[in-house]
Amino acid sequence: MKKAFTLIELLVVIAIIAILAAILFPVFAQAKQAAKSASSLSNLKQLGTAQVMYSADVDDMFVPMGTWGGNDPDAWALSATAIYTTWMLNIDPYVKSVQMQQSPLSQNIFQANDIVRRVGTRFGHYGYNYTYLSLYRCCNWPSPVTPISQTAVANVAKTVMFTERYHQRGTFPTYYYGPNVGWMWLGQVDAPDCYTVPDVWCGAGWGTDGTLAPLQETEGKLTGGVAFRASGRTPVTHTDTHVSKQAPGQLAAGTNWTRTIDPGNVIVTNQQAYQWESRF
């Protein structure tokens, strides 16, 4: 005669399985998040290396945030005479894979029937510290974009070059005033003190008024467009191409930033701790 499990024994086994699942599922989720974070760090490392390779071919200048003109078929043609080329498109020949602009921590930027290179180099998930590395100068037209020399960076291991940014697909503020005149907020993140830097255009604020783009807080509304998707931290590429992960307070170190401050009041209080300015 075969002996079957009793109801109590089955319930005990089910309870043990449920307890183990409750313990292990969060561990699996954390492991998956860690793997995605590592993949994003790898993307940023390679983008940093591509930027250095680009720079070596243009007299050691950082890639411009964007340029008007050119003949790349995947540049943004607002008209026959207004063609905008993003920094992502400029370094694309050195990257070789536009998929590197897709953060595994965010939504998919690619949709069916997309021209992949065109979409990836417009709506990539990584943002550029243009405030200090490729300044958008105001207030004369056309707005000149003035990238700096790599040799002008005083502390290459500290200075921020790229971070994760908000998911932008379908959301792109464009300001166009005529042939080669205007600017587009594509592939940028703002330095915490951008609004207090003289003669520089800013697209997003670190503080309560958010940004020109309709962002959610988790996607950078209070942090200049920088997205902190990696368990409250964001992957960062520094100008020497090493990568790190930082929380908002770490990335805004050396300033008086808080989530409740007005962006126009954010100032640098400790230049040696500040990571965005290239001269210190």
C-alpha positions as a Python dict, from the first residue, in 0.01 Angstrom:
ca = {
    (1, 'M'): (0, 0, 0),
    (2, 'K'): (148, 338, -105),
    (3, 'K'): (170, 608, 155),
    (4, 'A'): (46, 949, 33),
    (5, 'F'): (132, 1293, 167),
    (6, 'T'): (-110, 1425, 421),
    (7, 'L'): (-275, 1761, 374),
    (8, 'I'): (-65, 1912, 652),
    (9, 'E'): (257, 1789, 489),
    (10, 'L'): (155, 1939, 155),
    (11, 'L'): (71, 2269, 320),
    (12, 'V'): (410, 2273, 493),
    (13, 'V'): (590, 2211, 162),
    (14, 'I'): (387, 2485, -8),
    (15, 'A'): (463, 2724, 278),
    (16, 'I'): (837, 2650, 252),
    (17, 'I'): (831, 2711, -124),
    (18, 'A'): (643, 3039, -73),
    (19, 'I'): (897, 3153, 188),
    (20, 'L'): (1190, 3066, -39),
    (21, 'A'): (1025, 3247, -331),
    (22, 'A'): (969, 3557, -116),
    (23, 'I'): (1337, 3551, -23),
    (24, 'L'): (1476, 3478, -368),
    (25, 'F'): (1261, 3693, -598),
    (26, 'P'): (1398, 4024, -463),
    (27, 'V'): (1749, 3880, -493),
    (28, 'F'): (1685, 3791, -857),
    (29, 'A'): (1542, 4140, -920),
    (30, 'Q'): (1847, 4300, -763),
    (31, 'A'): (2078, 4080, -968),
    (32, 'K'): (1891, 4176, -1286),
    (33, 'Q'): (1915, 4546, -1194),
    (34, 'A'): (2285, 4510, -1122),
    (35, 'A'): (2341, 4343, -1459),
    (36, 'K'): (2158, 4625, -1638),
    (37, 'S'): (2359, 4884, -1447),
    (38, 'A'): (2682, 4711, -1547),
    (39, 'S'): (2569, 4709, -1910),
    (40, 'S'): (2489, 5081, -1896),
    (41, 'L'): (2829, 5152, -1741),
    (42, 'S'): (2986, 4959, -2028),
    (43, 'N'): (2792, 5167, -2282),
    (44, 'L'): (2908, 5489, -2118),
    (45, 'K'): (3267, 5369, -2103),
    (46, 'Q'): (3261, 5301, -2476),
    (47, 'L'): (3094, 5635, -2553),
    (48, 'G'): (3364, 5810, -2353),
    (49, 'T'): (3633, 5624, -2545),
    (50, 'A'): (3463, 5713, -2876),
    (51, 'Q'): (3458, 6080, -2778),
    (52, 'V'): (3833, 6070, -2706),
    (53, 'M'): (3895, 5909, -3045),
    (54, 'Y'): (3682, 6178, -3211),
    (55, 'S'): (3875, 6444, -3022),
    (56, 'A'): (4207, 6307, -3143),
    (57, 'D'): (4093, 6374, -3501),
    (58, 'V'): (3982, 6734, -3438),
    (59, 'D'): (4278, 6894, -3260),
    (60, 'D'): (4182, 6759, -2916),
    (61, 'M'): (3852, 6946, -2904),
    (62, 'F'): (3551, 6792, -2731),
    (63, 'V'): (3262, 6696, -2956),
    (64, 'P'): (3021, 6989, -2999),
    (65, 'M'): (2680, 6942, -2842),
    (66, 'G'): (2527, 7004, -3184),
    (67, 'T'): (2614, 7167, -3512),
    (68, 'W'): (2409, 7323, -3790),
    (69, 'G'): (2484, 7215, -4141),
    (70, 'G'): (2650, 6902, -4275),
    (71, 'N'): (2533, 6633, -4511),
    (72, 'D'): (2484, 6325, -4294),
    (73, 'P'): (2161, 6158, -4412),
    (74, 'D'): (2060, 6088, -4051),
    (75, 'A'): (2097, 6446, -3930),
    (76, 'W'): (1778, 6630, -3833),
    (77, 'A'): (1662, 6827, -4138),
    (78, 'L'): (1419, 7094, -4025),
    (79, 'S'): (1438, 7240, -4374),
    (80, 'A'): (1666, 7222, -4676),
    (81, 'T'): (1897, 7474, -4510),
    (82, 'A'): (1851, 7389, -4141),
    (83, 'I'): (2023, 7057, -4075),
    (84, 'Y'): (2112, 6973, -3716),
    (85, 'T'): (2377, 6718, -3624),
    (86, 'T'): (2385, 6595, -3264),
    (87, 'W'): (2699, 6502, -3069),
    (88, 'M'): (2575, 6142, -3084),
    (89, 'L'): (2580, 6152, -3462),
    (90, 'N'): (2923, 6318, -3467),
    (91, 'I'): (3086, 6040, -3266),
    (92, 'D'): (2882, 5760, -3425),
    (93, 'P'): (3162, 5659, -3669),
    (94, 'Y'): (3376, 5582, -3363),
    (95, 'V'): (3100, 5400, -3176),
    (96, 'K'): (3003, 5159, -3457),
    (97, 'S'): (2684, 5046, -3283),
    (98, 'V'): (2396, 5286, -3228),
    (99, 'Q'): (2247, 5033, -2986),
    (100, 'M'): (2502, 5166, -2738),
    (101, 'Q'): (2283, 5476, -2704),
    (102, 'Q'): (2007, 5257, -2556),
    (103, 'S'): (2023, 5221, -2179),
    (104, 'P'): (1907, 4879, -2060),
    (105, 'L'): (1773, 5059, -1751),
    (106, 'S'): (1517, 5258, -1952),
    (107, 'Q'): (1242, 5216, -2209),
    (108, 'N'): (1322, 5102, -2561),
    (109, 'I'): (1391, 5400, -2785),
    (110, 'F'): (1354, 5193, -3102),
    (111, 'Q'): (1020, 5112, -3261),
    (112, 'A'): (912, 4911, -3563),
    (113, 'N'): (1015, 5059, -3900),
    (114, 'D'): (1260, 5304, -3737),
    (115, 'I'): (1574, 5409, -3918),
    (116, 'V'): (1782, 5288, -3625),
    (117, 'R'): (2083, 5517, -3666),
    (118, 'R'): (1858, 5820, -3707),
    (119, 'V'): (1651, 5747, -3396),
    (120, 'G'): (1942, 5631, -3180),
    (121, 'T'): (2146, 5943, -3246),
    (122, 'R'): (1854, 6172, -3161),
    (123, 'F'): (1687, 6010, -2863),
    (124, 'G'): (1974, 5828, -2693),
    (125, 'H'): (1957, 5774, -2319),
    (126, 'Y'): (2291, 5937, -2241),
    (127, 'G'): (2341, 6308, -2184),
    (128, 'Y'): (2640, 6535, -2236),
    (129, 'N'): (2784, 6792, -1993),
    (130, 'Y'): (2763, 7060, -2260),
    (131, 'T'): (2742, 7340, -2002),
    (132, 'Y'): (3118, 7323, -1955),
    (133, 'L'): (3253, 7099, -2233),
    (134, 'S'): (3059, 7240, -2531),
    (135, 'L'): (2893, 7565, -2431),
    (136, 'Y'): (2579, 7690, -2605),
    (137, 'R'): (2644, 8065, -2602),
    (138, 'C'): (2369, 8324, -2585),
    (139, 'C'): (2255, 8578, -2672),
    (140, 'N'): (2361, 8647, -3029),
    (141, 'W'): (2223, 8470, -3336),
    (142, 'P'): (2314, 8217, -3448),
    (143, 'S'): (2387, 8075, -3104),
    (144, 'P'): (2752, 7967, -3123),
    (145, 'V'): (2846, 7625, -2988),
    (146, 'T'): (3197, 7640, -2844),
    (147, 'P'): (3353, 7309, -2740),
    (148, 'I'): (3666, 7333, -2529),
    (149, 'S'): (4000, 7159, -2566),
    (150, 'Q'): (4062, 6839, -2372),
    (151, 'T'): (4380, 7000, -2242),
    (152, 'A'): (4166, 7267, -2071),
    (153, 'V'): (4025, 7014, -1825),
    (154, 'A'): (4216, 7053, -1502),
    (155, 'N'): (4100, 6731, -1337),
    (156, 'V'): (4009, 6472, -1599),
    (157, 'A'): (3936, 6202, -1342),
    (158, 'K'): (3675, 6417, -1170),
    (159, 'T'): (3496, 6608, -1446),
    (160, 'V'): (3161, 6471, -1565),
    (161, 'M'): (3130, 6405, -1939),
    (162, 'F'): (2822, 6181, -1984),
    (163, 'T'): (2542, 6054, -1759),
    (164, 'E'): (2213, 5873, -1808),
    (165, 'R'): (1935, 6107, -1911),
    (166, 'Y'): (1557, 6102, -1936),
    (167, 'H'): (1372, 5899, -2199),
    (168, 'Q'): (1303, 6153, -2472),
    (169, 'R'): (1137, 5970, -2759),
    (170, 'G'): (871, 6205, -2899),
    (171, 'T'): (968, 6492, -2666),
    (172, 'F'): (1221, 6730, -2816),
    (173, 'P'): (1204, 7108, -2761),
    (174, 'T'): (1317, 7277, -3082),
    (175, 'Y'): (1388, 7645, -3126),
    (176, 'Y'): (1438, 7742, -3489),
    (177, 'Y'): (1464, 8098, -3614),
    (178, 'G'): (1593, 8057, -3968),
    (179, 'P'): (1874, 7887, -4161),
    (180, 'N'): (2140, 7762, -3917),
    (181, 'V'): (1986, 7968, -3636),
    (182, 'G'): (1844, 7804, -3326),
    (183, 'W'): (1909, 7515, -3096),
    (184, 'M'): (1770, 7174, -3005),
    (185, 'W'): (1782, 6998, -2669),
    (186, 'L'): (1894, 6657, -2785),
    (187, 'G'): (2139, 6442, -2588),
    (188, 'Q'): (2210, 6694, -2314),
    (189, 'V'): (2202, 6711, -1937),
    (190, 'D'): (2254, 7035, -1749),
    (191, 'A'): (2512, 7110, -1484),
    (192, 'P'): (2355, 7194, -1145),
    (193, 'D'): (2464, 7559, -1166),
    (194, 'C'): (2379, 7606, -1536),
    (195, 'Y'): (2132, 7888, -1470),
    (196, 'T'): (2398, 8095, -1295),
    (197, 'V'): (2669, 8048, -1560),
    (198, 'P'): (2690, 8375, -1760),
    (199, 'D'): (2597, 8379, -2129),
    (200, 'V'): (2502, 8012, -2157),
    (201, 'W'): (2167, 7866, -2261),
    (202, 'C'): (2015, 7610, -2024),
    (203, 'G'): (1749, 7353, -2100),
    (204, 'A'): (1680, 7196, -1762),
    (205, 'G'): (1710, 7291, -1397),
    (206, 'W'): (1834, 7125, -1081),
    (207, 'G'): (1546, 7222, -854),
    (208, 'T'): (1178, 7287, -823),
    (209, 'D'): (1084, 7436, -1160),
    (210, 'G'): (1184, 7126, -1348),
    (211, 'T'): (1278, 7164, -1713),
    (212, 'L'): (1163, 7272, -2056),
    (213, 'A'): (1077, 6909, -2135),
    (214, 'P'): (781, 6741, -1962),
    (215, 'L'): (972, 6500, -1741),
    (216, 'Q'): (883, 6285, -1445),
    (217, 'E'): (1086, 6341, -1130),
    (218, 'T'): (1247, 5999, -1159),
    (219, 'E'): (1353, 6085, -1513),
    (220, 'G'): (1537, 6402, -1422),
    (221, 'K'): (1276, 6669, -1353),
    (222, 'L'): (1457, 6799, -1045),
    (223, 'T'): (1807, 6706, -1156),
    (224, 'G'): (1876, 6878, -1486),
    (225, 'G'): (1755, 6584, -1693),
    (226, 'V'): (1993, 6337, -1525),
    (227, 'A'): (1808, 6007, -1470),
    (228, 'F'): (1889, 5806, -1158),
    (229, 'R'): (1758, 5465, -1267),
    (230, 'A'): (2028, 5244, -1115),
    (231, 'S'): (1874, 5199, -769),
    (232, 'G'): (1875, 5574, -710),
    (233, 'R'): (2210, 5632, -877),
    (234, 'T'): (2320, 5719, -1230),
    (235, 'P'): (2614, 5584, -1430),
    (236, 'V'): (2868, 5858, -1507),
    (237, 'T'): (3154, 5882, -1757),
    (238, 'H'): (3433, 6119, -1655),
    (239, 'T'): (3657, 6297, -1902),
    (240, 'D'): (3936, 6043, -1853),
    (241, 'T'): (3674, 5782, -1963),
    (242, 'H'): (3656, 5601, -1628),
    (243, 'V'): (3302, 5535, -1506),
    (244, 'S'): (3126, 5548, -1172),
    (245, 'K'): (2773, 5542, -1027),
    (246, 'Q'): (2652, 5836, -822),
    (247, 'A'): (2344, 5947, -629),
    (248, 'P'): (2196, 6297, -683),
    (249, 'G'): (2369, 6441, -378),
    (250, 'Q'): (2705, 6307, -492),
    (251, 'L'): (2664, 6441, -845),
    (252, 'A'): (2565, 6783, -710),
    (253, 'A'): (2851, 6788, -457),
    (254, 'G'): (3006, 7128, -410),
    (255, 'T'): (2676, 7312, -460),
    (256, 'N'): (2384, 7420, -243),
    (257, 'W'): (2138, 7209, -445),
    (258, 'T'): (1835, 7051, -280),
    (259, 'R'): (1516, 6918, -437),
    (260, 'T'): (1326, 7221, -309),
    (261, 'I'): (1560, 7497, -430),
    (262, 'D'): (1487, 7721, -728),
    (263, 'P'): (1734, 7634, -1010),
    (264, 'G'): (1825, 8001, -1044),
    (265, 'N'): (1962, 7991, -690),
    (266, 'V'): (2192, 7690, -730),
    (267, 'I'): (2554, 7802, -698),
    (268, 'V'): (2890, 7635, -657),
    (269, 'T'): (2998, 7655, -294),
    (270, 'N'): (3308, 7436, -313),
    (271, 'Q'): (3490, 7436, -645),
    (272, 'Q'): (3722, 7152, -546),
    (273, 'A'): (3426, 6920, -481),
    (274, 'Y'): (3228, 7027, -788),
    (275, 'Q'): (3245, 6770, -1071),
    (276, 'W'): (3096, 6953, -1369),
    (277, 'E'): (3324, 7254, -1413),
    (278, 'S'): (3628, 7156, -1616),
    (279, 'R'): (3875, 7414, -1484),
    (280, 'F'): (3907, 7288, -1126),
}
